[in-house]
Amino acid sequence: MTLKSAIFESDPAAAAVLAETEEWQKIMAQDFERELDVYLDIKSPHAYLAVRPSLEVARDYKVRVNFLPYTLSYVALGVTTSKDADNKRRPANPAADRKARMYYAAARQYAALQGLPFRSPYRLLDSDMAHKAFLFAKHQALEVPFLMQVYVQGWGSGWRDYEIESLNRLHATLVEIGAHTDGFEAFMASNGAGEVELESCMAKAEAAGVVGVPHYVFHDTVSGRELGLFGREHLALIREKFTVDGLARTPSVRPEFSHAWHGPHAKPA
């Protein structure tokens, strides 16, 4: 039995989400007139929540969703005062601890609305290696299958059943989604092409004013400049702007979009 088959049999919620991948791939292949950059960190639960709602933009508008990696700092976010070898969270004080717990508690509630499997992580994570593997998949137009596999398996178990820092595990995921893996180890090596590309993505994100993920960047025709917005709650505003610009794929598309989105299965016909 393959790992994917095991997931489908043991976790119906994960199976339902992963079964959407083929449709999302078709949506990503549609024609487009504009791009929407979406910066994600695989270790962020709120980025996990943003993948499918962001893809709804590509479904409804002549817009290409361009997922890009950005590695957040737990220390800068206030989740911990330091990231040590034991990967334990060390909040600065009780208030910081409550804030960190609420960060995951809120994600859990929204994940339930989307039908996403979710469990809080048992330790701090390092997503740099996964982000480089994501870029490797992106070169083969497989970034969405890669994201969905890693996110569902990782967050579904609270990262207990998926080693995000394991080169072998990331390689196995690439094989699962049908990627060609020639040159993978060289791409992932220290100072290799993956590291250079990830650093470029980070620099581009910071130039766009990133303060967290998901971070959206697109050309705003009203101001005539690139606009950066932090948070999934801005999807309705982004859709409104694309509607005004005449980018809707059909006359029935509406810009309204609930932060309490329930998933594509709840979308009216």
C-alpha positions in Angstrom: 0.0 0.0 0.0 1.3 3.5 -0.9 1.5 6.2 1.7 -1.2 8.1 -0.2 -3.5 5.1 -0.1 -2.9 4.7 3.6 -3.9 8.3 4.2 -7.1 7.9 2.1 -8.1 4.8 4.2 -7.2 6.0 7.6 -8.3 9.7 7.5 -11.5 10.6 5.5 -10.9 14.3 6.1 -7.4 14.2 4.6 -8.7 12.0 1.8 -11.4 14.5 0.9 -8.9 17.4 0.7 -6.3 15.5 -1.2 -9.0 14.4 -3.7 -9.4 18.0 -4.7 -5.8 18.3 -6.1 -6.6 17.3 -9.7 -9.2 20.0 -9.9 -6.9 22.7 -8.4 -4.3 21.7 -10.9 -6.7 22.3 -13.8 -7.6 25.7 -12.3 -4.0 26.6 -12.0 -3.5 25.8 -15.7 -6.2 28.3 -16.9 -5.5 31.4 -18.9 -4.8 34.6 -16.8 -4.3 38.3 -17.2 -2.9 39.2 -13.8 -0.9 37.6 -11.0 -1.5 37.3 -7.3 1.6 36.5 -5.3 0.8 34.5 -2.1 3.6 34.1 0.4 3.2 31.1 2.7 5.3 29.4 5.4 4.6 25.7 5.6 5.0 25.8 9.4 2.2 28.4 9.7 -1.3 27.0 10.4 -2.8 30.2 9.0 -1.0 29.8 5.7 -2.4 26.2 5.7 -5.8 27.7 6.0 -5.2 30.1 3.1 -4.2 27.7 0.3 -7.6 26.6 -0.9 -9.4 30.0 -0.4 -6.6 31.6 -2.4 -7.0 29.1 -5.2 -10.7 30.1 -5.4 -9.4 33.5 -6.7 -7.9 31.6 -9.7 -11.1 29.7 -10.2 -13.2 32.8 -10.3 -10.9 35.4 -11.9 -8.4 35.6 -14.8 -5.7 35.6 -12.2 -2.7 33.3 -11.7 -2.1 32.5 -8.0 1.7 32.4 -7.6 2.5 30.7 -4.3 5.9 31.6 -2.9 7.7 30.6 0.3 8.6 32.9 3.2 10.3 31.5 6.3 9.0 33.2 9.4 10.9 33.6 12.7 9.2 32.1 15.8 11.2 34.6 17.9 10.1 37.6 15.8 6.5 36.4 16.1 6.8 36.2 19.9 5.9 32.5 19.9 9.2 31.8 21.8 12.2 33.7 23.1 14.6 31.3 21.5 14.7 28.3 19.1 17.1 25.8 20.6 18.1 22.2 19.7 15.3 20.6 21.7 12.7 22.6 19.6 10.6 23.5 22.7 8.6 26.6 22.8 9.8 29.2 25.4 7.3 32.0 25.7 8.6 35.2 27.3 5.7 35.4 29.8 2.2 34.1 30.5 0.7 36.7 28.2 2.9 35.5 25.3 2.0 31.9 26.1 -1.7 32.7 25.9 -1.2 34.5 22.6 0.7 31.6 21.1 -2.0 29.1 22.3 -4.7 31.3 20.8 -2.8 31.4 17.5 -3.3 27.6 17.2 -6.8 27.5 18.8 -8.1 30.0 16.2 -6.6 28.0 13.4 -8.2 24.8 14.7 -11.7 26.3 14.6 -11.2 27.6 11.0 -9.7 24.3 9.9 -12.9 22.6 11.1 -15.0 24.8 8.9 -12.9 23.9 5.9 -12.9 20.2 6.7 -9.1 20.3 7.1 -7.4 17.8 9.5 -5.6 19.8 12.2 -3.6 19.1 15.3 -1.4 21.6 17.2 2.3 20.9 16.8 4.2 19.3 19.6 7.4 21.3 18.9 8.8 24.2 17.0 9.5 23.5 13.3 12.2 24.5 10.8 10.6 25.0 7.3 13.6 26.1 5.3 14.2 22.7 3.8 10.5 22.2 3.0 10.5 25.6 1.3 13.4 24.6 -1.0 11.6 21.3 -1.8 8.5 23.4 -2.6 10.5 25.5 -5.1 11.8 22.3 -6.7 8.2 21.1 -7.1 7.2 24.6 -8.4 9.7 24.3 -11.3 7.5 21.3 -12.5 4.2 23.2 -11.9 3.5 20.8 -9.0 3.5 23.3 -6.1 -0.1 22.8 -5.3 0.0 19.0 -5.0 3.2 19.4 -3.0 1.6 21.9 -0.6 -1.5 19.9 -0.1 0.4 16.7 0.6 2.8 18.3 3.1 0.2 20.4 4.8 -2.5 17.7 5.2 0.0 15.1 6.4 1.9 17.6 8.6 -0.9 19.5 10.2 -3.2 16.5 10.3 -0.9 14.9 12.8 0.5 18.0 14.4 3.8 17.1 12.6 4.1 13.9 14.5 3.8 11.7 11.4 5.7 14.0 9.0 9.3 15.0 9.4 9.4 18.4 7.8 13.2 18.6 8.3 13.9 15.3 6.6 15.4 15.3 3.1 14.3 11.7 2.6 10.7 12.5 3.6 10.5 15.5 1.3 11.9 13.5 -1.6 9.3 10.8 -0.9 6.6 13.5 -1.2 7.9 14.6 -4.5 7.8 11.0 -5.7 4.2 10.7 -4.4 3.0 13.7 -6.5 4.8 12.5 -9.7 7.7 14.9 -9.7 11.0 14.1 -11.4 13.7 14.1 -8.8 16.8 14.2 -10.8 19.1 16.9 -9.4 17.0 17.2 -6.2 20.0 16.7 -3.8 22.1 19.3 -5.6 19.2 21.7 -5.5 18.7 21.2 -1.8 22.4 21.4 -0.9 23.8 24.2 1.3 24.5 27.1 -1.1 22.7 25.2 -3.8 20.1 26.6 -6.2 17.3 26.0 -3.8 18.9 28.1 -1.1 19.7 31.0 -3.5 16.1 30.9 -4.8 14.6 30.9 -1.4 16.7 33.8 -0.3 15.5 35.7 -3.4 11.9 34.9 -2.5 12.5 36.2 1.0 14.1 39.4 -0.2 11.2 40.0 -2.6 8.7 39.4 0.1 10.4 41.8 2.5 10.5 44.5 -0.2 6.7 44.0 -0.5 6.3 44.7 3.2 5.6 41.2 4.5 4.9 41.1 8.2 3.4 37.6 8.3 1.7 34.9 6.2 -0.4 34.6 4.2 0.8 37.8 2.5 -0.8 38.8 -0.8 0.9 41.1 -3.3 -0.7 42.3 -6.6 -0.9 45.3 -8.9 -3.6 47.7 -7.7 -4.8 49.6 -10.7 -6.4 52.4 -8.5 -3.1 53.4 -6.9 -1.0 52.2 -9.9 1.4 50.3 -7.6 2.0 46.9 -6.0 -0.2 46.4 -3.0 0.7 44.1 -0.2 -1.9 42.8 2.3 -1.3 40.5 5.3 -4.0 38.0 6.2 -6.7 35.7 4.6 -9.4 38.2 5.7 -8.3 40.4 2.8 -9.5 38.0 0.1 -12.8 39.8 -0.2 -11.0 43.1 -0.9 -8.7 41.5 -3.4 -11.7 39.9 -5.2 -13.5 43.2 -5.2 -10.5 44.9 -6.9 -10.3 42.1 -9.5 -14.0 42.4 -10.1 -13.7 46.2 -10.7 -10.9 45.5 -13.1 -13.2 43.2 -15.2 -11.2 40.0 -14.5 -14.2 37.8 -13.4 -14.3 34.6 -15.5 -18.1 34.6 -15.6 -20.9 37.1 -15.0 -22.0 35.1 -12.0 -18.8 35.6 -10.0 -19.3 37.8 -6.9 -16.4 39.4 -4.9 -18.0 38.6 -1.5 -15.9 35.9 0.3 -16.4 34.7 3.8 -13.5 34.4 6.2 -15.5 31.4 7.4 -15.3 29.7 4.0 -16.3 26.1 4.2 -14.5 24.7 1.2 -15.2 24.2 -2.5 -17.8 21.6 -1.7 -20.0 24.4 -0.2 -19.7 26.6 -3.3 -23.0 27.2 -5.0 -23.4 25.7 -8.5 
